[in-house]
Amino acid sequence: MGTVCTVNAYDDGTKSLYDELFARLHEIDETFSVTIDSSEISAINKAAGERSVSVSSDTAYVVRSALAFAELTGGAFDPTVGPLVKIWGINTDHARVPAQSEIDAVLPLINWRDVSVADDNTVMLKRRGMALDLGGIVKGYAADELTKILGARKVRRAIVDLGGNIFVYGKKKDGSPWRVGIKDPKDPEGVPAIVLNVANSTIVTSGVYERFFTENGVRYHHILDAKTGYPASSGLLSSTIVCESSMAADALSTSVFVLGKESGMELLRRMQSSAGTPLAEIPGLHAQVLGIFIEEDGSISASKALEGSLEAPAVTFE
């Protein structure tokens, strides 16, 4: 998955448990990776505009989920960003700022509405040149899958860390919540900007410091805005989602970063309102979704339900 994955099951950790967990991770990687030629996502992309591809129930589920989040966020999350990701090449040896003509050429290929998933688990991209990239959701799906194994094995407490997608499972041995640090975007290797006290939750952050390159003195980060074709510029340095579904947190942390603090916070509030989109329509999501935003001026805002759980210099709760 292009990152370091660690799992600590503490007192319940055994070789057979870790073997099972990492076998599942490898299976997910081999199914969803866009860089593995034999993956199901690669097969879908190769057949774009020509035919539908029969896939596993896992792949169909994640693609359906990605489309549900695309609809919920008005396209702020879009799983068809593959062509855009490719021309920017961020996190590869050939990262560069593409010419405007290159961006203009691929933008028409990015439209989640042009993806169909049939009841028989066949997936089709409607136009040639389209490409799925599920990098913004599949690590969350993987974390959820690992917690299923932890539950089946009756593990009492564990931490799953898939490259910053954190899932704290259970509570600490003394019954207290876990303390999870959220990086300072301006000093990611330094003291965390925020410490969050939580149990049985996932914490996923999208930030400008995660993957980026610098060209002519300008830093370009990896969170691309599918509408402009450029790295999102929303006034945020990082956005964090806290909930019980890591897949939801993964997709939504990207979405609210693109939307910005005001629209992002409104989306999270709308999800918890009976007048908003029913949570039942979003696969894998069944509990409240909370957000933490760090803006370019250093100010921190968070969902009101997190009051009492955060350690930070100054936070505005909304």
Secondary structure per residue as TSV (DSSP state, phi and psi in degrees):
chain	resnum	aa	ss	phi	psi
A	1	M	-	360.0	15.0
A	2	G	-	70.9	24.3
A	3	T	S	-155.6	172.4
A	4	V	-	-88.3	128.0
A	5	C	E	-113.5	127.3
A	6	T	E	-130.7	146.1
A	7	V	E	-135.8	132.6
A	8	N	E	-125.9	110.5
A	9	A	-	-98.2	12.3
A	10	Y	G	49.5	-126.2
A	11	D	G	-61.4	-24.9
A	12	D	G	-98.0	4.9
A	13	G	-	-72.6	125.5
A	14	T	-	-133.1	162.6
A	15	K	H	-60.2	-41.8
A	16	S	H	-65.2	-36.3
A	17	L	H	-64.6	-49.8
A	18	Y	H	-65.6	-35.9
A	19	D	H	-60.8	-42.3
A	20	E	H	-66.6	-43.0
A	21	L	H	-61.9	-47.0
A	22	F	H	-78.9	-24.3
A	23	A	H	-65.0	-39.5
A	24	R	H	-66.7	-39.9
A	25	L	H	-60.5	-45.8
A	26	H	H	-61.9	-39.4
A	27	E	H	-62.0	-44.2
A	28	I	H	-64.8	-42.8
A	29	D	H	-60.5	-45.0
A	30	E	H	-70.3	-20.7
A	31	T	H	-85.0	-38.8
A	32	F	H	-107.8	-10.5
A	33	S	-	-67.3	135.2
A	34	V	S	-82.6	-11.2
A	35	T	S	-98.6	-5.3
A	36	I	S	-99.0	116.7
A	37	D	T	-61.6	-26.9
A	38	S	T	-92.9	3.4
A	39	S	S	-71.8	159.3
A	40	E	H	-67.1	-33.8
A	41	I	H	-66.4	-39.9
A	42	S	H	-62.0	-39.1
A	43	A	H	-64.2	-41.9
A	44	I	H	-61.6	-45.4
A	45	N	H	-65.9	-38.1
A	46	K	H	-65.5	-29.4
A	47	A	T	-93.0	6.8
A	48	A	T	-54.7	131.5
A	49	G	T	77.5	-0.3
A	50	E	T	-118.6	-48.0
A	51	R	-	-159.9	164.4
A	52	S	-	-85.2	156.9
A	53	V	E	-123.4	130.8
A	54	S	E	-76.9	128.1
A	55	V	-	-128.4	171.2
A	56	S	-	-69.8	162.4
A	57	S	H	-63.0	-32.1
A	58	D	H	-59.9	-49.1
A	59	T	H	-64.9	-44.2
A	60	A	H	-60.0	-40.4
A	61	Y	H	-62.7	-46.4
A	62	V	H	-68.5	-39.9
A	63	V	H	-64.6	-44.1
A	64	R	H	-59.3	-42.2
A	65	S	H	-62.9	-44.2
A	66	A	H	-59.8	-40.5
A	67	L	H	-67.8	-35.1
A	68	A	H	-64.9	-41.0
A	69	F	H	-69.7	-34.0
A	70	A	H	-61.4	-43.6
A	71	E	H	-66.2	-45.4
A	72	L	H	-58.3	-38.7
A	73	T	T	-96.5	7.5
A	74	G	T	64.1	29.7
A	75	G	T	87.8	2.4
A	76	A	S	-61.5	-34.2
A	77	F	S	-103.9	123.3
A	78	D	-	-139.7	113.1
A	79	P	T	-72.9	-2.6
A	80	T	T	-97.0	22.3
A	81	V	-	-76.8	2.7
A	82	G	H	-45.8	-49.8
A	83	P	H	-61.8	-33.8
A	84	L	H	-72.1	-44.1
A	85	V	H	-58.1	-40.3
A	86	K	H	-64.7	-44.0
A	87	I	H	-73.5	-25.6
A	88	W	H	-78.9	-36.5
A	89	G	-	64.3	23.4
A	90	I	T	-64.9	138.6
A	91	N	T	75.8	18.7
A	92	T	S	-126.4	177.3
A	93	D	T	-76.8	-8.7
A	94	H	T	-119.3	36.4
A	95	A	-	-65.1	136.0
A	96	R	-	-163.4	162.8
A	97	V	-	-84.3	114.7
A	98	P	-	-71.4	156.4
A	99	A	-	-66.0	152.5
A	100	Q	H	-57.9	-34.5
A	101	S	H	-64.3	-34.5
A	102	E	H	-68.0	-42.2
A	103	I	H	-64.5	-45.3
A	104	D	H	-60.7	-31.4
A	105	A	H	-72.1	-32.5
A	106	V	H	-95.6	-21.2
A	107	L	G	-54.7	-39.7
A	108	P	G	-65.1	-15.5
A	109	L	G	-85.3	-7.8
A	110	I	-	-101.4	101.9
A	111	N	-	-163.0	106.7
A	112	W	G	-60.7	-22.4
A	113	R	G	-68.8	-14.5
A	114	D	G	-92.5	19.9
A	115	V	E	-113.4	132.2
A	116	S	E	-122.2	139.1
A	117	V	E	-125.2	113.2
A	118	A	-	-85.3	165.2
A	119	D	T	-62.2	-23.9
A	120	D	T	-89.4	18.6
A	121	N	S	61.1	42.6
A	122	T	E	-109.6	140.8
A	123	V	E	-121.0	138.0
A	124	M	E	-138.7	136.7
A	125	L	E	-96.8	127.5
A	126	K	S	-74.1	-21.4
A	127	R	S	-127.2	145.0
A	128	R	T	-58.2	141.6
A	129	G	T	92.2	-14.6
A	130	M	-	-69.0	156.4
A	131	A	-	-156.6	130.1
A	132	L	-	-76.8	143.6
A	133	D	-	-140.1	107.5
A	134	L	-	-98.2	22.0
A	135	G	T	-60.0	-22.5
A	136	G	T	-87.2	4.5
A	137	I	T	-142.1	-23.4
A	138	V	H	-75.8	-28.4
A	139	K	H	-64.8	-37.4
A	140	G	H	-65.1	-42.1
A	141	Y	H	-59.0	-43.7
A	142	A	H	-62.2	-42.7
A	143	A	H	-61.7	-41.2
A	144	D	H	-62.7	-40.0
A	145	E	H	-64.6	-38.6
A	146	L	H	-67.1	-37.3
A	147	T	H	-68.3	-27.6
A	148	K	H	-63.0	-41.5
A	149	I	H	-66.2	-42.0
A	150	L	H	-58.7	-41.6
A	151	G	H	-66.3	-43.6
A	152	A	H	-64.0	-32.2
A	153	R	T	-87.5	2.2
A	154	K	T	58.0	36.9
A	155	V	-	-68.9	137.3
A	156	R	-	-86.1	-36.0
A	157	R	-	-153.8	144.3
A	158	A	E	-164.6	159.1
A	159	I	E	-124.3	126.1
A	160	V	E	-107.4	125.9
A	161	D	E	-129.5	104.8
A	162	L	E	-107.1	78.9
A	163	G	T	59.5	43.0
A	164	G	T	99.7	-14.9
A	165	N	E	-81.0	102.1
A	166	I	E	-99.5	136.1
A	167	F	E	-128.0	115.4
A	168	V	E	-95.7	117.1
A	169	Y	E	-104.6	122.3
A	170	G	S	74.3	-157.9
A	171	K	-	-122.7	170.5
A	172	K	-	-66.2	164.8
A	173	K	T	-57.8	-33.5
A	174	D	T	-84.4	5.4
A	175	G	S	88.1	-3.4
A	176	S	-	-84.8	161.3
A	177	P	-	-72.0	162.4
A	178	W	E	-75.2	152.9
A	179	R	E	-111.0	115.3
A	180	V	E	-114.9	125.5
A	181	G	E	-85.9	140.1
A	182	I	E	-109.6	123.3
A	183	K	-	-62.5	150.6
A	184	D	-	-79.3	113.7
A	185	P	T	-58.6	-26.2
A	186	K	T	-86.5	-13.2
A	187	D	S	-148.8	67.4
A	188	P	T	-62.6	-20.5
A	189	E	T	-92.9	-2.9
A	190	G	S	-93.1	-155.6
A	191	V	S	-67.3	135.9
A	192	P	-	-56.5	145.2
A	193	A	S	-71.9	-30.9
A	194	I	E	-142.2	144.1
A	195	V	E	-118.5	129.6
A	196	L	E	-111.3	129.7
A	197	N	E	-101.5	109.6
A	198	V	E	-145.2	162.3
A	199	A	S	-137.9	149.4
A	200	N	S	47.0	51.5
A	201	S	E	-144.2	159.9
A	202	T	E	-109.1	144.8
A	203	I	E	-129.5	116.5
A	204	V	E	-127.3	128.5
A	205	T	E	-117.9	136.7
A	206	S	E	-111.8	129.6
A	207	G	E	-148.9	162.1
A	208	V	T	-71.1	-16.2
A	209	Y	T	-91.3	-6.2
A	210	E	S	-72.0	-59.4
A	211	R	S	-138.8	126.0
A	212	F	E	-162.0	169.3
A	213	F	E	-142.6	162.5
A	214	T	E	-118.5	131.1
A	215	E	E	-136.4	126.7
A	216	N	T	52.0	41.0
A	217	G	T	78.3	2.3
A	218	V	E	-109.1	133.3
A	219	R	E	-93.3	130.4
A	220	Y	E	-116.7	116.9
A	221	H	E	-93.4	174.0
A	222	H	S	-89.7	-4.5
A	223	I	-	-88.2	98.8
A	224	L	B	-90.9	140.7
A	225	D	-	-89.9	113.4
A	226	A	T	-65.5	-16.8
A	227	K	T	-83.9	-35.6
A	228	T	T	-99.6	-26.0
A	229	G	S	86.9	2.5
A	230	Y	S	-117.4	164.9
A	231	P	B	-54.0	137.7
A	232	A	-	-60.1	136.9
A	233	S	-	-126.3	89.6
A	234	S	S	-119.3	6.4
A	235	G	S	88.2	0.1
A	236	L	E	-104.0	147.9
A	237	L	E	-100.3	-30.1
A	238	S	E	-158.0	154.7
A	239	S	E	-135.4	134.5
A	240	T	E	-123.3	136.5
A	241	I	E	-114.6	136.6
A	242	V	E	-122.2	120.6
A	243	C	E	-163.1	-164.5
A	244	E	S	-101.6	-13.1
A	245	S	-	-108.6	112.6
A	246	S	H	-68.6	-31.7
A	247	M	H	-62.7	-43.5
A	248	A	H	-64.2	-44.1
A	249	A	H	-62.6	-38.1
A	250	D	H	-61.9	-52.8
A	251	A	H	-65.0	-40.0
A	252	L	H	-76.3	-30.1
A	253	S	H	-64.6	-38.6
A	254	T	H	-65.9	-45.3
A	255	S	H	-61.2	-48.8
A	256	V	H	-71.8	-25.5
A	257	F	H	-64.0	-44.1
A	258	V	H	-66.6	-40.0
A	259	L	H	-72.0	-30.5
A	260	G	-	93.3	168.5
A	261	K	H	-61.2	-49.9
A	262	E	H	-63.4	-52.5
A	263	S	H	-68.5	-34.1
A	264	G	H	-66.2	-44.8
A	265	M	H	-65.0	-38.1
A	266	E	H	-63.7	-39.7
A	267	L	H	-60.3	-45.9
A	268	L	H	-64.9	-38.6
A	269	R	H	-66.2	-40.8
A	270	R	H	-64.7	-35.0
A	271	M	H	-64.3	-26.4
A	272	Q	T	-98.8	3.6
A	273	S	S	-97.8	140.8
A	274	S	T	-63.4	-20.8
A	275	A	T	-83.3	-12.0
A	276	G	S	-88.6	-166.9
A	277	T	-	-65.5	125.8
A	278	P	-	-60.1	133.1
A	279	L	G	-61.9	-26.7
A	280	A	G	-61.3	-22.3
A	281	E	G	-78.7	-13.4
A	282	I	S	-100.5	109.4
A	283	P	T	-54.9	134.2
A	284	G	T	80.8	3.2
A	285	L	-	-115.9	122.0
A	286	H	-	-144.8	16.3
A	287	A	S	-145.0	175.5
A	288	Q	-	-64.9	151.4
A	289	V	-	-121.2	123.9
A	290	L	E	-119.7	151.6
A	291	G	E	-128.9	153.1
A	292	I	E	-133.6	128.8
A	293	F	E	-123.4	130.9
A	294	I	E	-112.2	120.0
A	295	E	E	-92.0	170.1
A	296	E	T	-61.9	-27.3
A	297	D	T	-86.0	4.4
A	298	G	S	91.0	-7.4
A	299	S	-	-70.9	148.4
A	300	I	E	-120.6	131.1
A	301	S	E	-125.7	149.8
A	302	A	E	-150.5	157.1
A	303	S	-	-61.2	140.3
A	304	K	G	-58.5	-31.1
A	305	A	G	-65.0	-13.6
A	306	L	G	-88.6	-4.4
A	307	E	T	-58.9	130.4
A	308	G	T	95.7	-14.1
A	309	S	T	-104.8	-12.0
A	310	L	E	-104.1	141.6
A	311	E	E	-114.0	111.8
A	312	A	-	-158.5	157.2
A	313	P	S	-57.4	-48.5
A	314	A	-	-156.3	124.8
A	315	V	-	-130.6	135.6
A	316	T	E	-96.1	120.6
A	317	F	E	-97.0	131.8
A	318	E	-	-126.8	360.0
